[in-house]
């Protein structure tokens, strides 16, 4: 998941760099926002009167994070399998000692959002338990893993397949925004499949940074560096942003689905953010030669630095590339080659990426302490483990692809 922190002063060397193209249109100067209401424990879908372990049998670990673990859970009565996200619930007076801890309110905010979600392209929360100083979130289990892995595993992959995936993402975003929810951390890693062989069932997951917000009511630096919108990292005091940040991230996702590599990339964080603020990307790679003009137009319309000109999710769903007919859609073999390289580079750059995320998360603390220069932080060992596993999956995928190619030639 990404990270959050308060907006820094304009002079901050890590978040400065002048105004993005479009000036104030990239965000909107606004008066100080009112204090957010305290989120109490949501009662909807809260199970009481019975203990979690009396209902569910805990199985293997599906994933871990800085402050949570996800395990397989089987309902003892029905035999149905679910995923359970287990989080420690701090005492009321407890303040997080580091960025790997959540406050009670952070946890309740995430639950408050999840309990109101009912959509085929959004991870579904069945129920939750609170007991023994822990919270147990019971969700549907998604066996298909990450979308990127599924694309690499497929026997074939075309522009039409990419469109099918992207339509589902847009439908999910449209639903979230209709509920007043901004995800703020959309990326390929948070797009999961119910079944790896069925790319028609994509689910948006990980609502740890999501927020219920008005059209322009947020000023927190949030997200994952390569996917973050320019108005989020602008660094201008009082500059607010809104739902459009999710559409920028969607534009990055679509660029990768069609090109196989991210539109903005640099191992130097300041250089990366400078690219994003300027909207500096091109379609110069040969992979784009076979991609339709409408697809590239949609990407450009989503990656508009001027947030007021960026398409909404509903507008994107009505774009010609989405609504039109793809005649003999191109096979994206070169795109998948790029994806394999991107996955490997993502693993190699794990430390730099996590440091960048940690910087985003710690800006508020640095500003409060009067420090202008964010310090580098120790990388999260769990994230590095995930990257290592991703690299192993990549090697296995490449091995299977080589065997398949040899068989075709024999």
Phi, psi and omega per residue, in radians:
X1 nan 2.816 -3.139
X2 -1.386 -2.739 -3.088
X3 -2.557 2.888 -3.093
X4 -2.331 2.721 3.022
X5 -2.907 2.813 -3.133
X6 -1.265 2.777 -3.141
X7 -1.178 2.407 -3.127
X8 -1.465 2.944 3.030
X9 -1.180 2.790 -3.038
X10 -1.088 -0.452 -3.088
X11 -1.408 -0.072 -3.117
X12 -1.003 2.150 -3.108
X13 -1.126 -0.410 -3.125
X14 -1.486 -0.361 -3.060
X15 -2.192 0.148 -3.130
X16 -1.478 -2.508 3.049
X17 1.787 0.243 3.051
X18 1.438 3.112 -3.065
X19 -1.419 2.564 3.067
X20 -1.300 2.844 3.084
X21 -1.009 2.407 -3.102
X22 1.715 -0.117 3.064
X23 0.951 -2.304 -3.067
X24 -1.129 -0.279 -3.134
X25 -1.170 -0.367 3.120
X26 -1.202 -0.295 3.041
X27 -2.803 -2.983 -3.119
X28 -2.418 2.168 3.090
X29 -1.096 2.349 -3.062
X30 -2.496 2.719 3.081
X31 -1.127 2.877 -3.124
X32 -0.970 2.305 -3.092
X33 -1.328 2.561 3.134
X34 -1.153 2.730 3.128
X35 -1.103 2.325 -3.108
X36 -1.225 2.480 3.115
X37 -1.165 2.549 3.113
X38 -1.204 2.323 3.125
X39 -1.556 2.089 3.074
X40 -1.542 3.006 -3.140
X41 -1.068 2.065 3.107
X42 -1.126 2.376 -3.128
X43 -1.611 -0.404 -3.141
X44 -1.183 2.309 -3.140
X45 1.194 0.162 3.046
X46 -1.462 2.136 -3.136
X47 -1.573 2.221 3.103
X48 -2.217 2.833 3.078
X49 1.462 -0.052 3.113
X50 -2.607 2.512 -3.106
X51 -1.498 2.583 -3.113
X52 -0.958 -0.832 -3.052
X53 -1.283 -0.201 3.026
X54 -1.399 -0.360 -3.100
X55 -1.761 -0.635 -3.028
X56 -2.141 2.563 2.994
X57 -1.818 2.177 -3.096
X58 -1.433 2.359 -3.141
X59 -2.005 -2.502 -3.033
X60 -1.206 2.783 3.089
X61 -1.367 2.253 3.122
X62 -1.680 -0.435 -3.129
X63 -3.126 2.772 3.103
X64 -2.401 2.743 3.102
X65 -2.446 -2.962 -3.085
X66 -1.131 -0.569 -3.075
X67 -2.364 0.251 -3.115
X68 -2.623 2.766 3.023
X69 -2.300 2.467 3.122
X70 -1.985 2.200 -3.116
X71 -2.216 2.800 3.024
X72 -1.331 2.375 3.125
X73 -2.272 2.293 -3.137
X74 -1.956 2.212 3.080
X75 -1.181 2.107 -3.035
X76 -1.115 -0.496 -3.080
X77 -1.499 -0.745 -3.056
X78 -1.724 -0.344 -3.093
X79 1.389 0.027 3.136
X80 -1.266 2.516 -3.130
X81 -1.743 2.478 3.109
X82 -2.404 2.998 2.971
X83 -1.843 2.434 3.088
X84 -2.127 2.163 3.074
X85 -1.686 2.078 -3.058
X86 -1.879 2.140 -3.130
X87 -2.227 2.446 3.024
X88 -1.251 2.390 -3.136
X89 -1.824 1.869 -3.091
X90 -1.107 2.760 3.029
X91 -1.091 2.783 -3.112
X92 -0.992 -0.670 -3.089
X93 -1.493 -0.062 -3.036
X94 -1.309 2.332 3.025
X95 -1.928 2.386 -3.107
X96 -0.977 2.310 3.112
X97 -1.451 -0.381 3.130
X98 -2.727 3.132 -3.048
X99 -1.294 -0.087 3.126
X100 -1.646 0.180 3.117
X101 -2.070 2.581 3.087
X102 -1.945 2.563 2.996
X103 -1.402 2.889 3.079
X104 -0.989 -0.721 -3.094
X105 -1.161 -0.653 3.077
X106 -1.008 -0.802 -3.112
X107 -1.148 -0.769 -3.127
X108 -1.183 -0.534 3.074
X109 -1.129 -0.765 3.116
X110 -1.092 -0.765 3.131
X111 -1.137 -0.725 -3.129
X112 -1.019 -0.616 3.098
X113 -1.297 -0.804 -3.065
X114 -1.129 -0.629 -3.076
X115 -1.163 -0.336 -3.131
X116 -1.696 0.071 -3.065
X117 -1.691 2.171 3.067
X118 -2.480 1.550 -3.106
X119 -2.673 2.576 -3.069
X120 -1.168 -0.320 -3.127
X121 -1.932 0.334 3.101
X122 -2.278 2.368 3.120
X123 -0.943 2.271 -3.066
X124 -1.704 2.234 3.043
X125 -1.612 2.094 -3.135
X126 -1.377 -0.844 -3.111
X127 -2.969 3.002 3.058
X128 -2.577 2.747 -3.116
X129 -2.162 2.601 3.015
X130 -2.293 2.022 -3.112
X131 -2.863 2.626 3.073
X132 0.996 0.589 3.129
X133 1.275 0.287 3.126
X134 -2.319 2.770 3.037
X135 -2.057 2.346 3.137
X136 -2.054 1.926 3.130
X137 -1.699 2.060 -3.114
X138 -1.693 2.004 3.138
X139 -2.174 2.932 3.015
X140 -1.070 2.566 3.120
X141 -1.660 2.300 -3.095
X142 -1.906 1.822 -3.038
X143 -1.381 -0.261 -3.020
X144 -1.380 -0.236 3.129
X145 1.282 -2.783 -3.074
X146 -1.333 2.572 -3.130
X147 -1.017 -0.736 -3.106
X148 -1.031 -0.738 3.124
X149 -1.097 -0.690 -3.128
X150 -1.143 -0.680 3.108
X151 -1.074 -0.729 -3.122
X152 -1.231 -0.461 -3.122
X153 -1.417 -0.373 -3.040
X154 -1.138 2.635 3.085
X155 -1.240 -0.538 3.092
X156 -2.541 2.762 -3.096
X157 -2.677 2.147 -3.061
X158 -2.187 3.042 3.080
X159 -1.062 -0.592 3.098
X160 -1.131 -0.652 3.090
X161 -1.136 -0.743 3.120
X162 -1.076 -0.698 3.132
X163 -1.130 -0.745 3.130
X164 -1.016 -0.776 3.113
X165 -1.100 -0.764 -3.045
X166 -1.221 -0.617 3.096
X167 -1.013 -0.732 3.139
X168 -1.144 -0.672 3.074
X169 -1.078 -0.802 3.137
X170 -1.086 -0.677 3.106
X171 -1.121 -0.704 3.101
X172 -1.117 -0.766 3.128
X173 -1.120 -0.758 3.109
X174 -0.976 -0.772 3.126
X175 -1.108 -0.848 -3.134
X176 -0.996 -0.824 -3.102
X177 -1.173 -0.543 3.082
X178 -1.166 -0.412 3.094
X179 -1.626 0.076 -3.137
X180 1.316 0.381 -3.100
X181 -1.899 2.289 3.036
X182 -1.935 2.199 -3.049
X183 -1.258 -0.839 3.065
X184 1.245 0.076 3.068
X185 -2.589 0.733 3.108
X186 -1.262 2.285 3.120
X187 -2.888 2.916 -3.106
X188 -1.016 -0.615 -3.115
X189 -1.144 -0.374 -3.134
X190 -1.761 0.233 3.045
X191 -1.918 1.913 -3.012
X192 -1.998 2.773 -3.128
X193 -1.995 2.451 3.050
X194 -1.172 -0.601 3.137
X195 -2.508 2.258 -3.044
X196 -1.077 -0.497 -3.104
X197 -1.505 -0.115 -3.104
X198 -2.059 1.716 -3.107
X199 -1.480 0.186 3.109
X200 -1.632 0.035 -3.103
X201 -2.232 1.233 3.133
X202 -1.606 2.406 -3.115
X203 -2.142 2.334 2.998
X204 -1.414 2.235 -3.095
X205 -2.214 3.114 3.087
X206 1.069 1.555 -3.122
X207 -1.807 0.450 -3.121
X208 -1.108 -0.474 3.131
X209 -1.877 0.002 -3.085
X210 -1.148 2.721 -3.097
X211 -2.623 2.492 2.963
X212 -1.440 2.138 -3.011
X213 -2.620 2.727 3.032
X214 -1.339 -3.095 -3.049
X215 -0.992 -0.798 3.055
X216 -2.351 1.508 -3.027
X217 -2.393 0.288 -3.088
X218 -2.210 2.531 3.074
X219 -2.410 0.236 -3.128
X220 -1.476 2.364 3.058
X221 -1.304 2.011 -3.038
X222 -2.448 2.701 2.968
X223 2.087 -2.930 3.124
X224 -1.942 2.265 -2.940
X225 -0.754 -0.902 -3.051
X226 -1.212 -0.286 -3.076
X227 -1.876 -0.098 -2.994
X228 -1.313 2.478 -3.110
X229 -1.338 2.671 -3.091
X230 -1.063 -0.633 -3.108
X231 -1.184 -0.376 3.128
X232 -1.256 -0.641 -3.063
X233 -1.826 0.248 -3.089
X234 -1.075 -0.632 3.082
X235 1.393 0.287 3.130
X236 -1.643 2.140 -3.130
X237 -0.995 2.359 3.086
X238 1.432 -0.049 -3.139
X239 -1.380 2.108 -3.090
X240 -1.774 2.715 3.059
X241 -2.337 2.930 -3.055
X242 -2.406 -2.590 -3.024
X243 -1.097 -0.375 -3.101
X244 -1.034 -0.355 -3.136
X245 -1.116 -0.553 3.109
X246 -1.203 -0.572 -3.141
X247 -1.300 -0.583 3.025
X248 -1.063 -0.846 3.128
X249 -1.051 -0.667 3.090
X250 -1.094 -0.649 3.089
X251 -1.090 -0.683 3.084
X252 -1.125 -0.744 3.118
X253 -1.041 -0.811 -3.119
X254 -1.125 -0.690 3.092
X255 -0.997 -0.773 -3.125
X256 -1.230 -0.693 3.137
X257 -1.061 -0.560 -3.104
X258 -1.703 -0.609 -3.094
X259 -1.720 -0.469 3.124
X260 1.550 0.023 3.128
X261 -2.554 2.779 -3.081
X262 -1.334 2.587 3.127
X263 -1.215 -0.455 -3.129
X264 -2.190 2.146 -3.139
X265 -2.704 2.297 3.009
X266 -2.877 2.405 3.126
X267 -1.212 -0.324 3.063
X268 -1.533 2.110 -3.124
X269 -1.050 -0.831 3.110
X270 -1.027 -0.698 3.131
X271 -1.159 -0.699 3.098
X272 -1.064 -0.836 -3.112
X273 -1.171 -0.530 3.085
X274 -1.153 -0.720 3.069
X275 -1.031 -0.779 -3.097
X276 -1.147 -0.793 -3.120
X277 -1.077 -0.580 3.135
X278 -1.549 -0.209 -3.065
X279 1.154 0.690 -3.047
X280 -1.515 1.656 3.036
X281 -2.531 2.784 -3.120
X282 -2.417 2.946 3.013
X283 -1.960 0.660 -3.044
X284 -1.356 -0.422 -3.121
X285 -1.074 2.463 -3.139
X286 -0.979 -0.382 -3.132
X287 -1.033 -0.473 -3.075
X288 -1.429 -0.140 -3.096
X289 -1.081 -0.545 -3.094
X290 -1.735 -0.038 3.139
X291 -1.455 2.422 -3.084
X292 -1.144 2.676 3.129
X293 -1.104 -0.617 3.141
X294 -1.101 -0.679 3.126
X295 -1.096 -0.786 3.139
X296 -1.171 -0.586 3.087
X297 -1.136 -0.711 3.117
X298 -1.114 -0.755 3.100
X299 -1.015 -0.828 -3.128
X300 -1.089 -0.604 3.138
X301 -1.254 -0.449 3.102
X302 -1.522 -0.578 -3.138
X303 -1.640 0.736 3.053
X304 -1.453 2.147 3.123
X305 -1.083 -0.610 3.079
X306 -1.354 1.838 -3.061
X307 -1.075 -0.475 -3.129
X308 -1.243 -0.327 3.127
X309 -1.768 -0.082 -3.136
X310 -1.278 2.468 3.128
X311 -1.150 2.572 2.946
X312 -1.431 2.991 3.123
X313 -1.108 -0.697 3.133
X314 -1.152 -0.719 3.103
X315 -1.122 -0.686 3.126
X316 -1.116 -0.643 3.119
X317 -1.148 -0.387 3.127
X318 -1.731 0.139 -3.139
X319 -1.185 2.580 3.140
X320 -0.926 -0.609 -3.136
X321 -1.168 -0.568 3.129
X322 -1.377 -0.736 -3.034
X323 -1.531 -0.384 -3.049
X324 -1.397 3.134 3.126
X325 -1.776 2.272 3.080
X326 -1.621 1.899 3.131
X327 -1.470 2.067 -3.116
X328 0.862 1.110 -3.123
X329 -0.991 2.428 -3.080
X330 -1.140 2.454 2.987
X331 -1.361 2.258 -3.001
X332 -1.750 0.980 3.124
X333 -1.156 -0.737 3.134
X334 -1.163 -0.569 3.087
X335 -1.066 -0.755 -3.136
X336 -1.192 -0.587 3.043
X337 -1.063 -0.754 3.104
X338 -1.107 -0.667 3.133
X339 -1.081 -0.704 3.127
X340 -1.102 -0.712 3.098
X341 -1.152 -0.680 -3.133
X342 -1.148 -0.717 3.135
X343 -1.118 -0.688 3.115
X344 -1.164 -0.763 -3.138
X345 -1.158 -0.565 3.100
X346 -1.107 -0.663 3.096
X347 -1.184 -0.810 -3.113
X348 -1.106 -0.547 -3.085
X349 -1.683 0.308 -3.054
X350 -0.980 -0.811 -3.084
X351 -1.087 -0.825 -3.131
X352 -1.072 -0.721 -3.120
X353 -1.119 -0.779 -3.100
X354 -1.183 -0.657 3.071
X355 -1.045 -0.744 3.125
X356 -1.089 -0.744 3.122
X357 -1.126 -0.712 3.130
X358 -1.135 -0.602 3.084
X359 -1.103 -0.761 3.097
X360 -1.014 -0.734 -3.072
X361 -1.217 -0.437 -2.998
X362 -1.842 0.062 -3.105
X363 -1.013 -0.746 -3.101
X364 -1.050 -0.704 3.134
X365 -1.185 -0.673 -3.132
X366 -1.160 -0.743 3.133
X367 -1.125 -0.745 -3.139
X368 -1.092 -0.565 -3.129
X369 -1.512 -0.036 3.140
X370 1.357 0.341 3.132
X371 -1.646 2.186 -3.120
X372 -1.450 -0.499 -3.053
X373 -1.839 1.961 3.091
X374 -1.044 2.412 -3.137
X375 -1.523 2.693 3.043
X376 -1.339 2.512 -3.083
X377 -2.068 2.788 3.100
X378 -1.176 2.375 -3.114
X379 -1.222 2.627 3.119
X380 -1.314 2.045 -3.061
X381 -1.089 -0.534 -3.141
X382 -1.170 -0.691 3.105
X383 -1.131 -0.678 3.105
X384 -1.127 -0.667 3.095
X385 -1.066 -0.732 3.129
X386 -1.106 -0.715 3.130
X387 -1.122 -0.691 3.129
X388 -1.107 -0.740 3.100
X389 -1.102 -0.663 3.114
X390 -1.096 -0.690 3.126
X391 -1.138 -0.666 3.106
X392 -1.127 -0.709 3.107
X393 -1.097 -0.666 3.116
X394 -1.080 -0.802 -3.141
X395 -1.079 -0.685 3.116
X396 -1.140 -0.721 3.132
X397 -1.106 -0.776 -3.138
X398 -1.124 -0.631 3.125
X399 -1.133 -0.748 3.111
X400 -1.141 -0.668 3.139
X401 -1.127 -0.684 -3.138
X402 -1.158 -0.710 3.128
X403 -1.115 -0.739 3.131
X404 -1.088 -0.717 -3.129
X405 -1.143 -0.708 3.130
X406 -1.115 -0.679 3.138
X407 -1.157 -0.668 3.136
X408 -1.145 -0.597 -3.083
X409 -1.447 -0.311 -3.084
X410 -1.467 nan nan
